[in-house]
Amino acid sequence: MNSTTSSLPSSNQAIEHQCDALIIGSGAAGLSLALKLADHCQVIVLSKSDRNEGSTRYAQGGIAAVFDEADSIESHVADTLDAGAGLCDKDVVTFTAKEAKNVLEWLINFGVPFDTEENKSGEKKYHLTREGGHSHRRILHAADATGEAIQTTLNDAVAAHPNIHFFERYNAIDLIASKNTAKHCKGVYVWNRKREQVEVIRSHFITLATGGGSKVYQYTSNPDVSSGDGIAMAWRAGCRVANMEFNQFHPTCLYHPQARNFLISEALRGEGAQLCHADGTRFMHNFDKRGDLAPRDIVARAIDFEMKRLGADCMYLDISHKSADFIVKHFPNIYRKCRSLGIDITREPIPVVPAAHYSCGGVVTDLNALTDLDNVYAIGEVAYTGLHGANRMASNSLLECVVFAKAAAEHILSRLQHKTTAEPIAPWDESQVSNSDEEVIIQHNWHELRLFMWDYVGIVRTNKRLERALRRIQLLEQEIHEYYAHFKVSNNLLELRNLVMVAELIVRCAMQRKESRGLHFNVDYPDTLAQSLPTILTPSKSLIQEEPGTLST
């Protein structure tokens, strides 16, 4: 391995690693990039938990691409632009739709087991489903566990490649500035959760593939690792962020005390499932002419409205009018999960509620996935490419991961021959901090943040709620800054530090938007402006880490 690591005799000895390309995140975006780079250079993949734990694994629906002869790239583009409510970058949407079939075939060649069916001639073809916002069937899927199939396939390929080195249970703390080149990073400080020690990784190219920040909300479909780490790191390093006000709330998470974070795929509605009240009365036709197949923002607001109007704890999603064989074949994962909780979806409706699901905004990148820093890339949910606009269309997210992993790989490979000697990095300095005996403070602040973000910056917002949220965020930031300055880092502290920064970015973007559009609905500005632009925030100064030492917030 083109990497140097010190021996590990003592707990306080500095440890340094070196590679050509460091990828922070181990979902579809990060693993796809690693596989595209590894034949040409040495790669380290950093995973905050184990290599399977990320949003990709939990993605149920599928990946959108034009495989049907009756469909077209132009139609995929048009549907995406419509769902994005006027804020998509058309060039990016076109680029992504054109690349879609190519990257899907790349996944297929690796062995991702997308579902197939026989046509009238007895030939096998891919089974295509339809989801909200799509005018055609163009979703390739592996039953109702597409993300798990992709994650497993890519993990197996990564494990077999000698040039990819997997670091599990590592938190990235912050980017380290170059002293020689402006807007350049020479590495990253990382916290080894197993050894509880900060280490250094030097790398010529760094890619953020850390996912979104939906853990900032009390109710979310995302796994615990989705704490906005890459967005916060990039912001501190001087990168612009955009459209953070557009948080997608998935309309249908399973409502059950024992079903934390379990998503009910939009594909059910694509196959005929109907939203209804407890008495079976349908209601989506009152909100949109597309009914149950309206885009997610409309469906989430409709469910939220009906729950508040009726004082109900949840709404219901009913697919029981379909045959039991059809339901079990197409949605085996959802069927098994619900059955384990005493819900037979072949006979009764599923209780559902909205939950924070996807961050449509993120770190600003170009078509090469390059950020404002000359050797730092961002791919997947952490990035703002312009694809999603004010609302992400279903099954465009996994597609974005693989399309921009390919784009980043091509750009990095074109620059490999021009790489320079990596600058030295001083070890992390913990001489002025101690172990905390007040971990409860972190937990208290964590719960407070997620609760008021849900109450004040959720599906429906007001100016007053946003102002209240910002004041509370600023108080939390002061407490976290003081705590961070005096105590050693931990997983919870690092995540809280990042989450409160992401919360501030969300609120500041929301306060700048004087309209309701897509996923952002403000009661004080209910109308949609005739023309609108992305909300882009620029840091007043770079807070990129100047080693050695602990960081400022």
C-alpha positions in Angstrom: 0.0 0.0 0.0 1.2 3.5 -0.8 0.5 4.4 2.8 2.6 4.9 5.9 1.3 4.0 9.3 3.2 4.2 12.5 3.4 1.1 14.8 0.7 1.0 17.5 2.6 0.3 20.8 1.1 3.1 22.9 -2.3 4.8 23.0 -0.8 8.3 22.7 1.6 7.7 19.8 0.7 9.7 16.7 -0.6 7.5 13.8 -0.5 8.7 10.2 -1.8 7.1 7.1 -1.2 8.2 3.5 -3.0 7.5 0.2 -3.7 8.9 -3.2 -7.5 9.2 -2.7 -9.4 9.4 0.6 -13.1 8.8 0.4 -15.1 9.7 3.5 -18.3 7.6 3.4 -19.1 4.0 2.4 -22.5 4.2 0.6 -23.3 3.8 -3.1 -21.4 7.1 -3.9 -18.2 6.4 -2.0 -17.9 2.7 -3.0 -18.6 3.4 -6.6 -15.9 6.0 -6.7 -13.4 3.7 -4.9 -14.0 1.0 -7.5 -13.5 3.4 -10.4 -10.2 4.7 -8.9 -8.7 1.6 -7.4 -7.1 0.1 -10.6 -5.0 3.3 -10.9 -4.1 4.4 -7.3 -4.3 3.6 -3.6 -7.6 4.4 -2.0 -8.7 4.6 1.7 -12.5 4.4 2.4 -13.6 5.8 5.8 -16.7 4.5 7.4 -18.1 6.1 10.6 -19.8 2.8 11.6 -19.4 -0.5 9.9 -19.2 -0.6 6.1 -22.9 -1.6 5.7 -24.4 1.2 7.9 -25.5 4.1 5.7 -28.5 5.4 3.9 -27.9 3.3 0.8 -28.6 0.1 2.7 -32.1 1.4 3.6 -33.1 2.6 0.2 -36.0 0.5 -0.9 -37.4 1.9 -4.2 -34.8 1.7 -6.9 -32.8 3.7 -9.5 -34.3 5.7 -12.4 -33.1 5.2 -15.9 -34.6 5.0 -19.4 -34.8 1.3 -20.4 -38.3 1.2 -21.8 -38.6 1.9 -25.5 -41.8 4.0 -24.9 -39.8 6.2 -22.5 -37.2 8.8 -23.3 -34.4 10.8 -21.8 -36.3 14.0 -22.6 -39.2 12.6 -20.5 -37.0 11.8 -17.6 -35.5 15.3 -17.8 -39.0 16.9 -18.0 -40.3 14.9 -15.0 -37.3 15.8 -12.9 -37.6 19.5 -13.7 -41.3 19.4 -12.9 -40.6 17.8 -9.5 -37.9 20.3 -8.8 -40.4 23.1 -8.9 -38.3 25.5 -11.1 -35.0 25.3 -9.2 -33.2 22.4 -11.0 -30.2 23.1 -13.2 -31.4 21.8 -16.5 -27.8 21.1 -17.7 -27.2 18.9 -14.7 -30.5 17.1 -15.1 -29.8 16.4 -18.7 -26.3 15.2 -17.9 -27.6 12.9 -15.2 -30.4 11.4 -17.3 -28.1 10.8 -20.2 -25.6 9.0 -18.0 -28.2 6.9 -16.2 -28.4 3.8 -18.4 -24.6 3.7 -18.6 -24.1 3.7 -14.9 -26.9 1.2 -14.3 -25.2 -1.2 -16.8 -22.0 -0.7 -14.8 -23.8 -1.8 -11.6 -25.4 -4.7 -13.5 -22.0 -5.8 -14.6 -20.9 -5.9 -11.0 -23.8 -8.2 -10.3 -26.5 -6.1 -8.7 -29.6 -8.4 -9.0 -32.2 -6.1 -10.4 -35.6 -7.8 -10.8 -36.4 -9.2 -14.2 -39.6 -10.5 -15.9 -40.5 -12.4 -19.1 -42.1 -10.5 -21.9 -44.7 -12.0 -24.3 -42.0 -13.5 -26.4 -40.5 -15.3 -23.4 -37.5 -13.0 -23.2 -36.2 -11.7 -19.9 -36.1 -8.0 -19.4 -35.8 -5.8 -16.3 -39.0 -5.2 -14.4 -39.6 -1.5 -14.3 -41.8 0.1 -11.7 -43.2 3.7 -11.4 -43.0 6.1 -8.5 -44.4 9.6 -7.7 -43.5 12.3 -10.2 -42.5 9.8 -13.0 -44.6 9.7 -16.1 -43.3 6.3 -17.2 -42.1 3.1 -15.6 -38.4 3.6 -15.4 -37.3 2.4 -11.9 -35.0 -0.6 -11.8 -35.2 -2.3 -8.5 -34.3 -5.4 -6.5 -37.6 -6.3 -5.0 -38.1 -3.6 -2.2 -34.6 -3.7 -1.0 -32.6 -2.2 -3.8 -30.2 -0.3 -1.6 -29.2 -3.4 0.3 -28.6 -5.2 -3.0 -26.4 -2.4 -4.2 -24.5 -2.0 -0.9 -23.8 -5.8 -0.7 -22.7 -6.0 -4.3 -20.3 -3.0 -4.0 -19.0 -4.2 -0.6 -18.1 -7.5 -2.0 -16.2 -5.9 -5.0 -14.4 -3.5 -2.7 -13.3 -6.2 -0.3 -11.8 -8.1 -3.2 -9.7 -5.2 -4.5 -6.1 -5.0 -3.1 -5.8 -1.2 -3.6 -8.9 -0.3 -1.5 -8.2 -0.1 2.3 -11.3 0.1 4.5 -11.2 2.0 7.8 -14.3 1.1 9.8 -15.5 3.1 12.9 -13.6 6.3 12.0 -15.1 9.8 12.3 -13.7 12.5 10.1 -13.2 15.5 12.2 -12.1 18.2 9.8 -10.1 19.0 6.7 -6.5 20.3 7.1 -5.4 23.3 5.1 -2.4 23.4 3.0 0.2 26.0 4.0 1.5 26.3 0.5 -1.6 26.5 -1.7 -4.8 28.4 -1.1 -8.1 26.5 -1.3 -6.2 23.2 -1.0 -6.4 20.5 1.7 -3.5 18.2 2.5 -5.5 15.7 4.7 -8.0 15.1 7.4 -7.9 14.6 11.1 -9.9 11.4 12.0 -11.1 9.9 15.3 -10.5 6.2 15.6 -13.5 5.1 17.6 -12.0 1.7 18.5 -8.8 3.2 20.0 -10.4 6.5 21.0 -7.6 8.4 19.5 -7.2 11.1 16.8 -5.1 10.0 13.8 -4.1 11.8 10.5 -4.7 10.8 6.9 -2.7 12.6 4.2 -4.2 12.4 0.8 -3.8 14.0 -2.6 -7.5 13.9 -3.3 -10.4 13.9 -0.8 -14.0 13.1 -1.5 -16.9 13.7 0.8 -19.5 11.0 0.4 -21.0 11.3 3.9 -24.7 11.5 3.0 -27.2 14.0 4.4 -28.1 15.6 7.7 -31.7 14.4 8.4 -30.6 13.3 11.9 -31.0 17.0 12.8 -34.8 16.2 13.0 -36.5 14.2 15.8 -38.2 11.9 13.3 -36.2 10.6 10.4 -36.1 7.6 8.1 -32.3 7.8 8.1 -29.8 5.7 10.0 -28.0 7.3 13.0 -24.9 8.1 10.9 -26.7 10.8 8.9 -25.5 13.7 10.9 -24.4 16.2 8.2 -20.7 15.7 8.8 -19.5 16.4 5.3 -21.7 19.5 4.9 -20.3 20.9 8.2 -16.7 20.0 7.3 -17.0 21.6 3.9 -18.6 24.8 5.3 -15.9 25.2 7.9 -13.3 24.7 5.2 -14.8 27.7 3.2 -17.1 25.9 0.7 -20.4 27.3 -0.3 -23.6 25.4 0.5 -26.9 25.8 -1.3 -30.6 25.0 -0.9 -30.4 23.7 2.6 -34.0 24.8 3.2 -35.3 22.0 1.0 -35.5 19.0 3.4 -37.6 16.2 1.9 -39.9 14.5 4.4 -40.8 11.1 3.2 -44.6 10.8 3.4 -44.8 7.2 4.5 -42.7 5.9 7.4 -44.2 3.1 9.4 -46.0 4.4 12.5 -45.4 1.8 15.2 -43.5 2.1 18.5 -41.2 -0.8 17.6 -40.5 0.3 14.0 -37.9 3.0 14.4 -36.9 4.6 11.0 -38.6 1.9 8.9 -39.6 3.3 5.5 -42.6 2.3 3.5 -41.4 2.6 -0.1 -43.0 5.0 -2.5 -43.1 2.1 -4.9 -46.2 0.8 -3.1 -48.1 3.9 -4.4 -46.5 3.3 -7.8 -48.1 -0.1 -7.8 -51.6 1.1 -6.7 -51.5 1.7 -2.9 -53.9 4.4 -1.7 -53.6 6.9 1.2 -56.6 7.1 3.4 -58.1 7.9 6.8 -58.7 5.3 9.5 -62.2 4.7 8.0 -60.7 4.1 4.5 -61.7 7.4 3.0 -59.1 8.5 0.4 -58.0 12.1 0.5 -55.1 12.8 -1.9 -57.4 13.8 -4.8 -58.3 16.9 -2.6 -54.7 18.1 -2.8 -53.4 17.2 -6.3 -54.9 16.0 -9.6 -52.2 13.2 -9.6 -53.7 11.8 -6.4 -51.5 9.2 -4.7 -48.8 9.7 -7.3 -48.2 13.3 -6.6 -44.6 14.3 -5.7 -43.4 13.7 -2.2 -43.6 17.3 -0.9 -47.3 17.5 -1.8 -48.0 14.1 -0.3 -46.1 14.9 2.9 -47.9 18.2 3.4 -51.3 16.5 2.7 -50.7 13.9 5.3 -49.4 16.5 7.8 -52.5 18.6 7.1 -55.0 15.7 7.6 -53.3 14.6 10.8 -53.5 18.1 12.3 -57.1 18.6 11.0 -58.3 15.4 12.5 -56.0 15.3 15.5 -54.8 11.9 14.3 -51.5 10.2 15.1 -51.1 8.9 11.6 -52.7 8.2 8.2 -52.9 4.9 6.4 -51.6 3.4 3.2 -53.7 0.6 1.8 -52.5 -1.9 -0.9 -54.7 -4.8 0.4 -56.9 -4.6 -2.8 -54.0 -6.2 -4.7 -53.6 -9.9 -4.6 -51.5 -11.3 -1.7 -49.2 -13.0 -4.1 -48.5 -9.7 -5.9 -47.8 -7.9 -2.6 -45.5 -10.6 -1.2 -43.6 -10.9 -4.4 -43.0 -7.2 -5.0 -42.6 -6.1 -1.4 -41.3 -9.0 0.6 -39.2 -6.8 3.0 -42.0 -4.5 3.8 -44.4 -7.5 4.2 -42.1 -9.3 6.6 -41.4 -6.2 8.7 -45.1 -5.3 9.0 -46.0 -9.0 9.7 -43.5 -9.1 12.5 -45.3 -6.2 14.1 -48.8 -7.8 13.7 -49.8 -5.9 10.5 -50.8 -8.0 7.6 -50.6 -5.6 4.6 -52.4 -8.1 2.4 -55.5 -7.7 4.5 -55.2 -4.3 6.2 -53.8 -0.8 5.7 -50.4 0.3 7.0 -50.2 3.2 9.6 -47.8 5.9 8.2 -46.4 9.3 9.2 -44.0 11.7 7.4 -40.3 11.7 8.5 -37.2 13.7 7.5 -35.7 11.7 4.7 -33.4 13.5 2.3 -31.4 16.7 2.1 -31.8 18.3 -1.4 -29.2 20.9 -0.6 -25.6 20.5 0.3 -22.1 21.4 -0.7 -21.9 23.3 -4.1 -20.2 21.2 -6.8 -19.7 21.4 -10.5 -20.2 18.6 -13.1 -16.9 17.0 -12.0 -18.2 16.9 -8.4 -15.5 19.4 -7.5 -16.2 21.8 -4.6 -14.7 25.3 -4.1 -11.5 23.6 -2.8 -9.2 22.4 -5.6 -8.7 18.8 -4.5 -11.9 18.2 -2.5 -15.0 16.5 -4.1 -18.5 15.9 -2.9 -20.8 13.2 -4.2 -24.2 11.8 -3.3 -26.6 13.4 -0.8 -23.8 15.6 0.8 -23.6 17.5 -2.5 -25.7 20.2 -4.2 -25.3 19.5 -7.9 -28.5 21.2 -9.1 -30.2 17.9 -9.9 -33.0 18.0 -7.3 -34.0 21.7 -7.2 -36.7 22.3 -4.7 -37.7 18.7 -4.5 -36.0 15.4 -5.3 -37.9 13.1 -7.6 -38.1 9.5 -6.4 -35.2 7.2 -7.3 -33.0 10.0 -8.6 -30.8 9.9 -5.5 -29.0 6.6 -5.9 -28.7 7.5 -9.6 -27.0 10.8 -8.6 -24.5 8.9 -6.4 -23.3 6.7 -9.2 -23.3 9.3 -12.0 -21.2 11.8 -10.0 -19.0 9.0 -8.6 -18.1 8.4 -12.3 -17.6 12.1 -13.0 -15.4 12.5 -10.0 -13.4 9.5 -10.8 -12.7 10.7 -14.4 -11.6 14.1 -13.1 -9.4 12.7 -10.4 -7.7 10.2 -12.8 -7.0 13.0 -15.2 -5.0 14.8 -12.5 -3.2 11.9 -10.8 -0.1 12.3 -12.9 0.3 15.9 -11.7 0.0 15.2 -8.0 2.7 16.7 -5.8 4.4 15.4 -2.7 2.0 15.4 0.2 2.8 18.0 2.8 3.6 16.9 6.4 0.9 17.2 9.0 1.5 17.8 12.7 -0.2 15.3 15.2 -3.4 16.2 16.9 -2.8 18.2 20.1 -4.8 17.1 23.2 -2.5 18.6 25.8 -5.0 21.3 26.8 -8.2 19.1 27.1 -9.4 16.4 29.4 -12.0 13.6 29.5 -15.5 14.8 30.1 -17.5 13.7 33.1 -20.7 15.5 31.9 -21.7 13.4 28.8 -25.3 14.2 29.8 -24.8 17.7 28.5 -24.3 16.4 25.0 -27.4 14.2 25.2 -29.5 17.1 26.5 -28.4 19.4 23.7 -28.8 16.7 21.1 -32.4 16.1 22.1 -33.3 19.8 22.4 -31.9 20.5 18.9 -33.7 17.7 17.2 -37.0 18.5 18.9 -37.1 22.2 18.1 -35.9 21.6 14.5 -38.9 19.3 14.1 -41.3 21.7 15.7 -40.0 25.0 14.1 -38.3 24.0 10.9 -40.4 21.0 9.8 -42.9 20.4 7.0 -44.7 23.7 7.6 -42.7 26.8 8.8 -43.4 30.4 9.8 -41.1 33.4 10.2 -41.5 33.4 14.0 -40.7 29.7 14.2 -37.5 30.2 12.2 -36.4 33.1 14.3 -37.0 31.1 17.5 -35.0 28.2 16.0 -32.1 30.4 15.1 -31.9 31.9 18.6 -31.8 28.5 20.2 -29.2 27.3 17.7 -27.0 30.2 18.6 -27.2 29.4 22.3 -26.4 25.7 21.6 -23.4 26.7 19.5 -22.0 28.7 22.4 -22.3 25.7 24.8 -20.9 23.3 22.2 -18.0 25.6 21.5 -17.1 25.8 25.2 -17.5 22.0 25.6 -15.4 21.3 22.5 -12.6 23.6 23.7 -12.2 21.8 27.1 -12.9 18.1 26.5 -11.6 15.3 24.3 -13.6 14.4 21.2 -16.2 11.6 21.1 -18.6 10.4 18.5 -21.6 12.2 20.1 -19.7 15.4 20.5 -18.5 15.4 16.9 -21.9 14.6 15.5 -23.6 17.3 17.7 -21.1 19.9 16.6 -21.9 19.1 13.0 -25.6 18.8 13.4 -25.9 22.2 15.1 -24.0 23.8 12.2 -26.2 22.0 9.6 -29.3 23.3 11.6 -28.1 26.8 11.3 -27.5 26.5 7.6 -31.0 25.1 7.1 -32.6 27.9 9.1 -30.5 30.7 7.4 -31.4 29.3 4.0 -35.1 29.1 5.0 -35.1 32.7 6.2 -33.7 33.9 2.9 -36.4 32.3 0.9 -39.4 34.7 0.7 -41.8 32.2 -0.9 -43.2 28.7 -0.7 -41.7 26.4 -3.2 -41.3 22.6 -3.4 -40.3 21.2 0.0 -40.1 24.6 1.7 -43.5 25.9 2.8 -43.7 29.1 4.9 -47.2 30.2 6.0 -46.0 33.8 6.0 -45.0 33.5 2.3 -47.6 31.0 0.9 -47.2 32.0 -2.7 -44.6 30.9 -5.2 -42.6 33.7 -6.9 -42.7 33.9 -10.7 -38.9 33.6 -10.8 -36.6 32.2 -8.2 -32.9 31.2 -7.7 -31.1 28.7 -5.6 -30.3 29.9 -2.1 -26.5 29.9 -1.9 -24.6 30.7 1.3 -20.9 31.7 1.3 -18.8 31.5 4.5 -17.6 34.8 5.7 -14.2 33.2 6.3 -12.6 29.8 6.1 -12.6 27.9 9.4 -10.5 25.2 7.8 -8.3 23.4 10.4 -4.9 25.0 10.9 -2.9 22.2 12.5 -1.8 21.4 15.1 -4.5 21.5 17.8 -8.1 21.3 18.4 -10.6 23.1 16.3 -12.7 26.2 16.6 -16.4 26.1 15.8 
